[in-house]
Amino acid sequence: MSADGPRLPGRPRTAGLRAGGARAALPRHDDRRRTFPQLPPREAPDGRFAATWWGNAWVDALEDTALDPARLARGKAYARRGHVDAITVTPGRVVAYVHGSRPRPYRTEIRLRTLRDADWERFLDEAAARPDHIAALLDKDVPHALEAVTGLLPAPGDLVPDCSCPDDGYPCKHAAALCYQSARLLDEDPFVLFLMRGRGEQEILADLTRRNAARSAAESAGAAPALPTVPARAALAPLSGGRTLPDLPPPLPAPAHPGRPAVFPADPDAPDPLALDLLASEAAARAHTFLVTGHDPVAALTPWQDAVRLAAAHPGSGLTASTRALYRDLAYALDRTPTDLARAVAAWRQGGSAGLAVLEEPWDPPAGPFDRARPALLAADLPAFRPWRNRLSSSSLQLRFGRDGLWYGYESDTDREDWWPRGTPDADPVGVITDLLGR
């Protein structure tokens, strides 16, 4: 069986010829439907299910978002033993027959959320902005850094299973087997993930080619700037008769933006390419800021503050595989938990280093704005707040007064003391609470 399905028995090979020997127009190949033959049983030598970064990233995301680990484990065993027949992939759907305990296999389907046009535009813009990404994609290789742009890997609620078996598990073991076997499709061709998310390979590559051509034309249209020079003869001429060397040309202008790092190849013995890309991008941005302003924006930060800043600047959002890995590794390196880091990131995004200080450092504010806050809240018909140091708390809302003179909003489940930063800091405590309540 080929990727396009079996050739019908007895079909003449000259069926595409018209009378008189003229060849009929062949139907255009539609790569928005691909069928992969049944994969044989396989046990990876290192104990992992998949063999490539994309395949294992799919498995990691699947296992992190599954609701029933026991059925997931049984499905993994089914997939290892080759119980999944040929798999057909179309936009937003993966379908196969999976053999269970009964003679007749079950029809199993996994539906995925497809990306919106705006998501694809963002992905293609990011890919086309870097020649190394374009070159990799044209070579049928998907750079790992592109996963974080739109969240290609499964997130909670992304995979919706459906199976003809009587098991009402979510997922049942047959659907879990199909999910695992899909990882091996990504081993063979990571472009399958694009098809799952809504677009075929030809459409993506054609769009990238057009964008690359437009970018190259725009770059070649602008004349290269003339650089100031000093003739070598004048610079090397002996100093005699009172002659002095000519003045050095002025320094070159700083680039408008930081440089982009190279693509780091996947290597089992090397650090994670996503982590290397993130650190290289951060180093370039730090160097560019220092070159332009003469000030190092990171020099005064502690390792913990710098880790929070790195995680807060990560382009991914939500529980993507790359975000989870980043939080896990940074937290482990600093003897914190991923939850500690996630809370600190929320504080950093709320108010930068000042917001992180508000999260972690209770202090005793002087009389003044803090003392005036409680009567102002009561006058606005808001719940009574209990004071403690720089904090005013109710059962589910909290205000924290920062050393910068701003109020920071926090929320918690009722009576749980599990406070998370929310909203935008403001000098007006009533405004902060009103925004949290959505009034």
N, C-alpha and C positions, 0 to 999 in steps of 0.2 A: 504494500500500500504506500503510495506517495503522500506528500504533504497535502496534496489537493484531492485525495480520495482515490479509490481503486479504479483501474481502467476496466470497463465492462468486457466480459468474455465475448469473443467472437466479433468485436467491433473492428471493422477494417481500418488499417492505418491510413488509407487513402480517403477516408470519409471527409476530410477537409478540402478535397478537390472538387471543383465544379465541372460540369460537362465542358469538354473542349480543353481541359487541362489547366484552367485558371484556378488559382488557389482562393478558396473562400476566406473572407476576413475572419480571423480567429477572435473569439471573445476576449476582451481585456481581462487580464488576471486581477482578481479581487483579493488583496491580501488582508481584508478585514474578516476573513474566515479561514482559519488554519486548523488542520487536523493532524495530530501527531500519533504515530503508531504506538502500540502498547510497549511500555518500557519493561525490560526484564528485571527480575529481582536483583537487588544490589545491596551490599553492605559496605559503606565507606570505610577505608582502612583506619581513619582516625576516629571512628565512632560517630561522626556527624552525618546527618542525612544527605545533605547536598555537598557539592564539590567546589562551588565558586562563591565569591562574595555575595552576589545577588541572590543565589539560591539559598545560602545560609541566612542572609538578611530577611528573606521571605519567611523562612522557618522561625527565626527569632521573633519576628513581628506576629506571626500566627500564634505561637505559644504564649506570647505576652498578652494577647487579646482574647484567648479562648475562655469560654465560660465553663467548660467541663473537661478538666485535665485527664480524667480517666478514659473517657471516650476518645480523646485526642491521642492518648498512648495506644489504644487498640487500633485506631485508624493508621497510626504510624507503622504498626506491625503489618497491617494489611498492605500498605504501600511498599514496605520493604520486600514482602513476599510476591509482589507483582500482581496483586488482585485487581488493579485498575486497568481497564481496556483502553482503546484509543481515546484520546482526549481532543475535543473540539473547542477552540477558543474563538469567541466573537466579542465585539465591544460590550463590556459589562457582564460577560457570561462565560463560564467554563463548565462543559458538560462531558460526562463519560458514564459508561456502565461499570459498576463495581461488583465484584463477586464476593458474596458473603457465605453464610452457612447453608443457604439453600441452592439448589441447582441453577435456578434462574437468576441472573444478575439483576441488580437494582439500578434504575436510572437515577443518576445523581447529578446535581447541578449546584454551582456556586455562583451567586450574583454579586457583582462588585459595583461600587459607586464609580461612575465615569466622571472624568474631569470636565469642568465647564470650559467654554471657549476662552474665557478670561484666564483660567488656569493654564491652558495650553499656550496662550500668548505669553504669559509670564515665563513659562518653561522654555519656550523657543527663544525668547529674547535673551534669557540668561545663557542658553547654550550658544547662541550666535554671537554673543559678546566676546567669546574667547575662542581664538583659532584652534587651541589645543582641544577644546571640547568638540568643535565641529569636526576636526580630523578624527577624533576617536569615534564619534557617532557615524561618520561616513565609513569607518572601518568596522562597523557592527560591534562597537564596544561602547558601553554606557558608563561615563565617568561617575564614580560614587557620589561626588559632591552634588550632582543634579538631583539626587533623591530628596534632598532637603528643600528644594525649590517649591514643590507642590505636594510633597508627601505621596510618593508613588506606592510605597509599601503599605500593607493593610494597617489600618487604625481601628480602634474599637467601633463596632457597628458597620464596618466596611464590607465584611463578608457575610452574605445571607445564604445559608445552606437550604437545600430542598432535596429530598430523597423519596423514592417510592417505597422504602422499607417501612415497617410499622413502628420503628423506634422514633420517639419524639424528642430525642436528645438534641442539644444545640451546641455543636453539631453532632449528628450521629456518627458512628465509626466509619461509615461509607463516605460521608461528606468529608470527614477528617482525612481519610485516605486520599481523596481527590485533592484536598488542599496541599498535603505533603507532596504528592506526585507532581503538582504544579511547580514546586520548587525545582524539580529536575528539568522541567521545561526551560526555566530561567538559566539553568546550567548550560543548556544547549544554545539558547538565544535569549539574552535579556530584553530584546525588543518585544518579546511576548508580553512583557509587563505593560508596554505602551498600548498594545492591542486590548489587553484586559481593561485598561483605563479609557479606551474609546477611540484610538487612532491607529491606523495601520502603518507599517514601516515605510511604504512608498510615499505616503502623504507627509510624514515627518521629514524624511530625507529631502523631498522636493522643496518643502518650505525652508529647511535649513540652507539648501543650495541657493534659493532665491535671496534669502537674507544675507548670506555670505557674499554673494555677488554685489548686492546693494551696498554693503559695508565696504567692500574693496573699492568699488567705484567712488564712494564718498571720500575714502582716504586718498586715492590717487588724484582726485580733483584738486585738493589743496596743495599748494606749492610748499616745499620744505623750507622752513625758516632759515634765513642766512645767519650763520654763526660767526661771531666776532673772531678774528684771527690776528696773529702776528707773523709776518714773514720770517721763515727760519733763518734767512741770510742776515736779517737785522738782529735777530735774537742772538746769533752765534758770532757776529762780528766782534773783533777785539775792541775793548774799550780804550780808546786813545784820543788825544786831542780834546779832552773834556767831554767826550760823547758819553751819554748815559743810555742805559737800556730803555726801550719804549715801555710805556705802562702796560701792565697786564690787561687783557680784555676783562670786562665785567663777568662775574659768574653767570653761568647759564640759569635761566629761569626755572623755578621748581615746576615739576609736572602738575597738571591740574588735579590728578587723582593718583592714589597709590597704585603701584603695579600689581598685577595678578600673578599668583604662584603658578608654577608648572603643574602638570598632571602627574600625580605620584602613582606609579604602577602598583597593582595589587601583588603582594608577596607574603606568603604565610610566615616568613621569618622577619618581616618588617613591621613597623608600627601601622596602625590603622590609617589608610589614606585620607579618610575624612578628618581625622584628628590632625594629620600633617597639614592638610589644606587649610584648616581653621587656624592653626598656629602660624603658618606662613602668611596668611592674609592679615592676621592681627599684627605680626611683626612689620609688614609693609605699611599698614595704616599708622602704626606707632612711629616708624621712621619718617614717613611723610609729614606727620604733624610736627615732629621735632625739627625737620628741615625747614618747614614753612614758618613756624612760630618760635623756634628756639627753646621750646618747652616740652619736656617728656610727660605726657598725660598719665603715665602709669607708674612713674618712679616712686611716688609716695604711697602707693597701695601696698597693703599686706598681701601675702599669698592667698588668703581667703577672699579678700576683696577683689583681687585680680581674677580668681576663679569665678566668682559671682559675675563680674563684668563680662568675662568670656562667655559664660553660659547665657547671660542676658542678651548678648549681641548675636547669638547663634540664629541664622536665618530661619531655621525650622520652627514650627509651632505645633502645639499639641503633642500627642504621644507617638511621634514618628520614631522609627527604629534608631535613626542617628541621634535624635534628641535624648532618647533613653540612654543610649550608650555614652553620650557626652556627660550627662548628669551622673551616671553611675561611676565613670572613671574619675571625674573631678572630685566627687564626694569621697570616693575611696582614698584618693591621694592625700586628702586633708583630714581623714578620720571623721568625716561627717556622713550623714545619710542622704540619699537622693531627695527625701522630703525636706530636710534642712536646706538643701541647695535650692529646691524649687521655691520654698518660702522666701529665701534670700533674693532669688531672681525676681520674684514679684515685687519685693521692696525696692530693688535697684531700678526696675522699670517704672516704679511709682515716683522715685525721687533721687536716683543716682546714689552716690556715696552717702548723702544726707539721709536718704530714705532707708539705706541699710543700717545706719547708725540709730535711727528711730526704732527699727525693728529690734536691735540687739542691745541697746544701752539705755536702760531706765535712768532718769536723773531728776533732780529736784529743781524745778524752774523757780525763778524769783516771782514775787507778787506782781500782778499786772494782768497781761492778756490771759494767763491761765485762770486767775481768780474770776475774771469777768466772763469766762466762757459758760460756767454753770447757770447763772441767772439768764444769760442770753438764750441758752437752750430751753430753759423753762418758759421764758417769755414767748418762744416760738412754738409752744405746745408740744414739745418733744419729750420723750421719756426721761425720767430722772437718771442721772449718771453718777456713779460712785467714783470719787477721786482716789488715786494712788500714784504718788510721785508725779510723773508727767502724763498720766493717763486718766481718762474719764471713760467709764465702762457702764454699759447696760447689759441685759441678758444676752444680746446678740450683736451689739454695735459697740465700737470703741473709737475714741479719739486719742491720738498721741501728739503731744506738743513737741516739735523739734527745736533744736538749738538754732535753726535758721528762722524761727518765728512763725513757721507754718504749721497747720494742723493736718495730720495724716489720718485717713479713715481706715478702719479695720472691721472685719466681719468674722463671726464664728457661728457655728450651730448653737442653738439656744442652750445656755448653761454648760457649755463644754470647754471653755477656755482654750480653744484651738484657733487662735487669731491669725487671719491672713490679710495682707494689705489689699485695699480696694480703693478705686477712685483716684482723684487728682488732688494733690495737696493745695491748701488754700489758707489765707490768713483769717478767713471767716469760718469758725467752727460750725455755725448753723448751715452755711452753704455746703460744707463737706457732708454732714449728716443728711441734708435734704437730697443731695445727689445719690447717696447710698440708698435712700428709701425710694428713689425714683419719683419724687414729687414734682 
